[in-house]
Amino acid sequence: MQMFSSSRKVEPAAPMAPTPPPPAPTPAKTEPAPNGATEVNRGGTLSSGVSIKGSVKFQKELTLDCEVEGEINSQGRLTVGRQAKIKGNIKTRSVIVDGTVNGNITAGERCELRAGCTVNGDIEAPRLVVDEAASLIGSAKIATQKQPPA
């Protein structure tokens, strides 16, 4: 007994619609602030080849792998990439440094210096994590915020 008949009618396949390309990564949305600062409204990345002179402000999360000359302020999380060269003070909730920072770092929660990074300045944070091959030329003040007496 034959399972498949050779007399079966074969219909041509319907043409397939072209698949749309995947959406490109969404870049950080930046807007000039009234005081001339650059503001980033949501998480994003500023990659190598970008150069910023002036202050940078962002809300949630930002990765910098570029050159910045100026102050960086946020209540969010900052990652300083391997190619980054920051010349100015950093004040954020949390910061991870892989590149070079020439300035003071003040973190409300945590500061992490990873292998290969260089920080020329003072650090103040309640928690400080320093990899063995990180370079810190300055001082570190590790202190939790004082609680008011009960």
Contact map, one row per residue, 1 for C-alpha under 8 A:
111000000000000000000000000000000000000000000000000000000000000000000000000000000000000000000000000000000000000000000000000000000000000000000000000000
111110000000000000000000000000000000000000000000000000000000000000000000000000000000000000000000000000000000000000000000000000000000000000000000000000
111110000000000000000000000000000000000000000000000000000000000000000000000000000000000000000000000000000000000000000000000000000000000000000000000000
011111000000000000000000000000000000000000000000000000000000000000000000000000000000000000000000000000000000000000000000000000000000000000000000000000
011111110000000000000000000000000000000000000000000000000000000000000000000000000000000000000000000000000000000000000000000000000000000000000000000000
000111110000000000000000000000000000000000000000000000000000000000000000000000000000000000000000000000000000000000000000000000000000000000000000000000
000011111000000000000000000000000000000000000000000000000000000000000000000000000000000000000000000000000000000000000000000000000000000000000000000000
000011111100000000000000000000000000000000000000000000000000000000000000000000000000000000000000000000000000000000000000000000000000000000000000000000
000000111110000000000000000000000000000000000000000000000000000000000000000000000000000000000000000000000000000000000000000000000000000000000000000000
000000011111000000000000000000000000000000000000000000000000000000000000000000000000000000000000000000000000000000000000000000000000000000000000000000
000000001111100000000000000000000000000000000000000000000000000000000000000000000000000000000000000000000000000000000000000000000000000000000000000000
000000000111110000000000000000000000000000000000000000000000000000000000000000000000000000000000000000000000000000000000000000000000000000000000000000
000000000011111000000000000000000000000000000000000000000000000000000000000000000000000000000000000000000000000000000000000000000000000000000000000000
000000000001111100000000000000000000000000000000000000000000000000000000000000000000000000000000000000000000000000000000000000000000000000000000000000
000000000000111110000000000000000000000000000000000000000000000000000000000000000000000000000000000000000000000000000000000000000000000000000000000000
000000000000011111000000000000000000000000000000000000000000000000000000000000000000000000000000000000000000000000000000000000000000000000000000000000
000000000000001111100000000000000000000000000000000000000000000000000000000000000000000000000000000000000000000000000000000000000000000000000000000000
000000000000000111110000000000000000000000000000000000000000000000000000000000000000000000000000000000000000000000000000000000000000000000000000000000
000000000000000011111000000000000000000000000000000000000000000000000000000000000000000000000000000000000000000000000000000000000000000000000000000000
000000000000000001111100000000000000000000000000000000000000000000000000000000000000000000000000000000000000000000000000000000000000000000000000000000
000000000000000000111110000000000000000000000000000000000000000000000000000000000000000000000000000000000000000000000000000000000000000000000000000000
000000000000000000011111000000000000000000000000000000000000000000000000000000000000000000000000000000000000000000000000000000000000000000000000000000
000000000000000000001111100000000000000000000000000000000000000000000000000000000000000000000000000000000000000000000000000000000000000000000000000000
000000000000000000000111110000000000000000000000000000000000000000000000000000000000000000000000000000000000000000000000000000000000000000000000000000
000000000000000000000011111000000000000000000000000000000000000000000000000000000000000000000000000000000000000000000000000000000000000000000000000000
000000000000000000000001111100000000000000010000000000000000000000000000000000000000000000000000000000000000000000000000000000000000000000000000000000
000000000000000000000000111110000000000000011000000000000000000000000000000000000000000000000000000000000000000000000000000000000000000000000000000000
000000000000000000000000011111000000000111111100000000000000000000000000000000000000000000000000000000000000000000000000000000000000000000000000000000
000000000000000000000000001111100000000111010000000000000000000000000000000000000000000000000000000000000000000000000000000000000000000000000000000000
000000000000000000000000000111110000011110000000000000000000000000000000000000000000000000000000000000000000000000000000000000000000000000000000000000
000000000000000000000000000011111000011110000000000000000000000000000000000000000000000000000000000000000000000000000000000000000000000000000000000000
000000000000000000000000000001111101111000000000000000000000000000000000000000000000000000000000000000000000000000000000000000000000000000000000000000
000000000000000000000000000000111111111000000000000000000000000000000000000000000000000000000000000000000000000000000000000000000000000000000000000000
000000000000000000000000000000011111100000000000000000000000000000000000000000000000000000000000000000000000000000000000000000000000000000000000000000
000000000000000000000000000000001111100000000000000000000000000000000000000000000000000000000000000000000000000000000000000000000000000000000000000000
000000000000000000000000000000011111110000000000000001100000000000000000000000000000000000000000000000000000000000000000000000000000000000000000000000
000000000000000000000000000000011111111000000000000001111000000000000000000000000000000000000000000000000000000000000000000000000000000000000000000000
000000000000000000000000000001111001111100000000000001111000000000000000000000000000000000000000000000000000000000000000000000000000000000000000000000
000000000000000000000000000001111000111110000000000000011100000000000000000000000000000000000000000000000000000000000000000000000000000000000000000000
000000000000000000000000000111100000011111110000000000011110010000000000000000000000000000000000000000000000000000000000000000000000000000000000000000
000000000000000000000000000111100000001111100000000000000111000000000000000000000000000000000000000000000000000000000000000000000000000000000000000000
000000000000000000000000000110000000000111110000000000000111110000000000000000000000000000000000000000000000000000000000000000000000000000000000000000
000000000000000000000000000100000000000111111000000000000011111000000000000000000000000000000000000000000000000000000000000000000000000000000000000000
000000000000000000000000011110000000000101111100000000000000111000000000000000000000000000000000000000000000000000000000000000000000000000000000000000
000000000000000000000000001100000000000000111110000000000000011110000000000000000000000000000000000000000000000000000000000000000000000000000000000000
000000000000000000000000000100000000000000011111010000000000011111000000000000000000000000000000000000000000000000000000000000000000000000000000000000
000000000000000000000000000000000000000000001111110000000000000111000000000000000000000000000000000000000000000000000000000000000000000000000000000000
000000000000000000000000000000000000000000000111110000000000000011100000000000000011000000000000000000000000000000000000000000000000000000000000000000
000000000000000000000000000000000000000000000011111000000000000001100000000000000000000000000000000000000000000000000000000000000000000000000000000000
000000000000000000000000000000000000000000000111111100000000000001100000000000000000000000000000000000000000000000000000000000000000000000000000000000
000000000000000000000000000000000000000000000000111110000000000001110000000000000000000000000000000000000000000000000000000000000000000000000000000000
000000000000000000000000000000000000000000000000011111000000000000111100000000000000000000000000000000000000000000000000000000000000000000000000000000
000000000000000000000000000000000000000000000000001111100000000000011100000000000000000000000000000000000000000000000000000000000000000000000000000000
000000000000000000000000000000000001110000000000000111110000000000011110000000000000000000000000000000000000000000000000000000000000000000000000000000
000000000000000000000000000000000001110000000000000011111000000000001111100000000000000000000000000000000000000000000000000000000000000000000000000000
000000000000000000000000000000000000111100000000000001111100000000000111100000000000000000000000000000000000000000000000000000000000000000000000000000
000000000000000000000000000000000000111100000000000000111110000000000001110000000000000000000000000000000000000000000000000000000000000000000000000000
000000000000000000000000000000000000001111000000000000011111110000000000111100000000000000000000000000000000000000000000000000000000000000000000000000
000000000000000000000000000000000000000111100000000000001111100000000000011100000000000000000000000000000000000000000000000000000000000000000000000000
000000000000000000000000000000000000000011100000000000000111110000000000011110000000000000000000000000000000000000000000000000000000000000000000000000
000000000000000000000000000000000000000001110000000000000111111000000000000111000000000000000000000000000000000000000000000000000000000000000000000000
000000000000000000000000000000000000000101111100000000000101111100000000000111100000000000000000000000000000000000000000000000000000000000000000000000
000000000000000000000000000000000000000000111100000000000000111110000000000001111000000000000000000000000000000000000000000000000000000000000000000000
000000000000000000000000000000000000000000001110000000000000011111000000000001111001000000000000000000000000000000000000000000000000000000000000000000
000000000000000000000000000000000000000000001111000000000000001111100000000000011111100000000000001000000000000000000000000000000000000000000000000000
000000000000000000000000000000000000000000000111111000000000000111110000000000001011110000000000000000000000000000000000000000000000000000000000000000
000000000000000000000000000000000000000000000001111100000000000011111000000000000001111000000000000000000000000000000000000000000000000000000000000000
000000000000000000000000000000000000000000000000001111000000000001111100000000000001111100000000000000000000000000000000000000000000000000000000000000
000000000000000000000000000000000000000000000000000111100000000000111110000000000000011100000000000000000000000000000000000000000000000000000000000000
000000000000000000000000000000000000000000000000000111110000000000011111000000000000011110000000000000000000000000000000000000000000000000000000000000
000000000000000000000000000000000000000000000000000001110000000000001111100000000000001111000000000000000000000000000000000000000000000000000000000000
000000000000000000000000000000000000000000000000000000111000000000000111110000000000000111110000000000000000000000000000000000000000000000000000000000
000000000000000000000000000000000000000000000000000000111100000000000011111000000000000001110000000000000000000000000000000000000000000000000000000000
000000000000000000000000000000000000000000000000000000001111000000000001111110000000000000111000000000000000000000000000000000000000000000000000000000
000000000000000000000000000000000000000000000000000000000111000000000000111110000000000000011000000000000000000000000000000000000000000000000000000000
000000000000000000000000000000000000000000000000000000000111110000000000011111000000000000011100000000000000000000000000000000000000000000000000000000
000000000000000000000000000000000000000000000000000000000001110000000000011111100000000000011110000000000000000000000000000000000000000000000000000000
000000000000000000000000000000000000000000000000000000000000111100000000000111110000000000010111000000000000000000000000000000000000000000000000000000
000000000000000000000000000000000000000000000000000000000000011100000000000011111000000000000011110000000000000000000000000000000000000000000000000000
000000000000000000000000000000000000000000000000000000000000001110000000000001111101000000000011111100000000000000000000000000000000000000000000000000
000000000000000000000000000000000000000000000000000000000000001111000000000000111111000000000000111000000000000000000000000000000000000000000000000000
000000000000000000000000000000000000000000000000000000000000000010000000000000011111000000000000111100000000000000001000000000000000000000000000000000
000000000000000000000000000000000000000000000001000000000000000011000000000000001111100000000000001100000000000000000000000000000000000000000000000000
000000000000000000000000000000000000000000000001000000000000000111110000000000011111110000000000011100000000000000000000000000000000000000000000000000
000000000000000000000000000000000000000000000000000000000000000011110000000000000011111000000000001111000000000000000000000000000000000000000000000000
000000000000000000000000000000000000000000000000000000000000000001111100000000000001111100000000000111100000000000000000000000000000000000000000000000
000000000000000000000000000000000000000000000000000000000000000000111110000000000000111110000000000011100000000000000000000000000000000000000000000000
000000000000000000000000000000000000000000000000000000000000000000011111000000000000011111000000000011110000000000000000000000000000000000000000000000
000000000000000000000000000000000000000000000000000000000000000000000111000000000000001111100000000001111000000000000000000000000000000000000000000000
000000000000000000000000000000000000000000000000000000000000000000000011100000000000000111110000000000111110000000000000000000000000000000000000000000
000000000000000000000000000000000000000000000000000000000000000000000001110000000000000011111000000000001111000000000000000000000000000000000000000000
000000000000000000000000000000000000000000000000000000000000000000000001111111000000000001111110000000000111000000000000000000000000000000000000000000
000000000000000000000000000000000000000000000000000000000000000000000000011110000000000000111110000000000011110000000000000000000000000000000000000000
000000000000000000000000000000000000000000000000000000000000000000000000000111000000000000011111000000000011111000000000000000000000000000000000000000
000000000000000000000000000000000000000000000000000000000000000000000000000011110000000000011111100000000010011100000000000000000000000000000000000000
000000000000000000000000000000000000000000000000000000000000000000000000000001110000000000000111110000000000001111000000000000000000000000000000000000
000000000000000000000000000000000000000000000000000000000000000000000000000000111100000000000011111110000000001111001000000000000000000000000000000000
000000000000000000000000000000000000000000000000000000000000000000000000000000111101000000000001111100000000000011111100000000000000000000000000000000
000000000000000000000000000000000000000000000000000000000000000010000000000000011111100000000000111110000000000000011100000000000000000000000000000000
000000000000000000000000000000000000000000000000000000000000000000000000000000010111110000000000111111000000000000001110000000000000000000000000000000
000000000000000000000000000000000000000000000000000000000000000000000000000000000000111100000000101111100000000000000111100000000000000000000000000000
000000000000000000000000000000000000000000000000000000000000000000000000000000000000111110000000000111110000000000000011100000000000000000000000000000
000000000000000000000000000000000000000000000000000000000000000000000000000000000000011111000000000011111000000000000011110000000000000000000000000000
000000000000000000000000000000000000000000000000000000000000000000000000000000000000000111000000000001111100000000000001111000000000000000000000000000
000000000000000000000000000000000000000000000000000000000000000000000000000000000000000011100000000000111110000000000000111100000000000000000000000000
000000000000000000000000000000000000000000000000000000000000000000000000000000000000000001110000000000011111000000000000001110000000000000000000000000
000000000000000000000000000000000000000000000000000000000000000000000000000000000000000001111110000000001111111000000000001111000000000000000000000000
000000000000000000000000000000000000000000000000000000000000000000000000000000000000000000111100000000000111110000000000000011000000000000000000000000
000000000000000000000000000000000000000000000000000000000000000000000000000000000000000000001100000000000011111000000000000011100000000000000000000000
000000000000000000000000000000000000000000000000000000000000000000000000000000000000000000001110000000000011111100000000000011111000000000000000000000
000000000000000000000000000000000000000000000000000000000000000000000000000000000000000000000111100000000010111110000000000010111000000000000000000000
000000000000000000000000000000000000000000000000000000000000000000000000000000000000000000000011100000000000011111000000000000011100000000000000000000
000000000000000000000000000000000000000000000000000000000000000000000000000000000000000000000001110000000000001111101000000000011110010000000000000000
000000000000000000000000000000000000000000000000000000000000000000000000000000000000000000000001110000000000000111111000000000000110110000000000000000
000000000000000000000000000000000000000000000000000000000000000000000000000000000000000000000000010000000000000011111000000000000011110000000000000000
000000000000000000000000000000000000000000000000000000000000000000000000000000000000000000000000011000000000000001111100000000000000111000000000000000
000000000000000000000000000000000000000000000000000000000000000000000000000000000100000000000000111100000000000011111110000000000000111000000000000000
000000000000000000000000000000000000000000000000000000000000000000000000000000000000000000000000011110000000000000011111000000000000011110000000000000
000000000000000000000000000000000000000000000000000000000000000000000000000000000000000000000000000111100000000000001111100000000000001111000000000000
000000000000000000000000000000000000000000000000000000000000000000000000000000000000000000000000000011110000000000000111110000000000000111000000000000
000000000000000000000000000000000000000000000000000000000000000000000000000000000000000000000000000011111000000000000011111000000000000111100000000000
000000000000000000000000000000000000000000000000000000000000000000000000000000000000000000000000000000111000000000000001111100000000000011111000000000
000000000000000000000000000000000000000000000000000000000000000000000000000000000000000000000000000000011110000000000000111110000000000001111000000000
000000000000000000000000000000000000000000000000000000000000000000000000000000000000000000000000000000001110000000000000011111000000000000011110000000
000000000000000000000000000000000000000000000000000000000000000000000000000000000000000000000000000000000111111000000000001111110000000000001111000000
000000000000000000000000000000000000000000000000000000000000000000000000000000000000000000000000000000000011110000000000000111110000000000000111100000
000000000000000000000000000000000000000000000000000000000000000000000000000000000000000000000000000000000000111000000000000011111000000000000111000000
000000000000000000000000000000000000000000000000000000000000000000000000000000000000000000000000000000000000011110000000000011111100000000000100000000
000000000000000000000000000000000000000000000000000000000000000000000000000000000000000000000000000000000000011110000000000000111110000000000000000000
000000000000000000000000000000000000000000000000000000000000000000000000000000000000000000000000000000000000000111000000000000011111010000000000000000
000000000000000000000000000000000000000000000000000000000000000000000000000000000000000000000000000000000000000011100000000000001111110000000000000000
000000000000000000000000000000000000000000000000000000000000000000000000000000000000000000000000000000000000000000100000000000000111110000000000000000
000000000000000000000000000000000000000000000000000000000000000000000000000000000000000000000000000000000000000001111000000000000011111000000000000000
000000000000000000000000000000000000000000000000000000000000000000000000000000000000000000000000000000000000000011111100000000000111111100000000000000
000000000000000000000000000000000000000000000000000000000000000000000000000000000000000000000000000000000000000000011110000000000000111110000000000000
000000000000000000000000000000000000000000000000000000000000000000000000000000000000000000000000000000000000000000000111100000000000011111100000000000
000000000000000000000000000000000000000000000000000000000000000000000000000000000000000000000000000000000000000000000111110000000000001111100000000000
000000000000000000000000000000000000000000000000000000000000000000000000000000000000000000000000000000000000000000000011111000000000000111110000000000
000000000000000000000000000000000000000000000000000000000000000000000000000000000000000000000000000000000000000000000000111000000000000111111000000000
000000000000000000000000000000000000000000000000000000000000000000000000000000000000000000000000000000000000000000000000011100000000000001111100000000
000000000000000000000000000000000000000000000000000000000000000000000000000000000000000000000000000000000000000000000000011110000000000000111110000000
000000000000000000000000000000000000000000000000000000000000000000000000000000000000000000000000000000000000000000000000000111110000000000011111000000
000000000000000000000000000000000000000000000000000000000000000000000000000000000000000000000000000000000000000000000000000111100000000000001111100000
000000000000000000000000000000000000000000000000000000000000000000000000000000000000000000000000000000000000000000000000000011100000000000000111110000
000000000000000000000000000000000000000000000000000000000000000000000000000000000000000000000000000000000000000000000000000001000000000000000011111000
000000000000000000000000000000000000000000000000000000000000000000000000000000000000000000000000000000000000000000000000000000000000000000000001111100
000000000000000000000000000000000000000000000000000000000000000000000000000000000000000000000000000000000000000000000000000000000000000000000000111110
000000000000000000000000000000000000000000000000000000000000000000000000000000000000000000000000000000000000000000000000000000000000000000000000011111
000000000000000000000000000000000000000000000000000000000000000000000000000000000000000000000000000000000000000000000000000000000000000000000000001111
000000000000000000000000000000000000000000000000000000000000000000000000000000000000000000000000000000000000000000000000000000000000000000000000000111
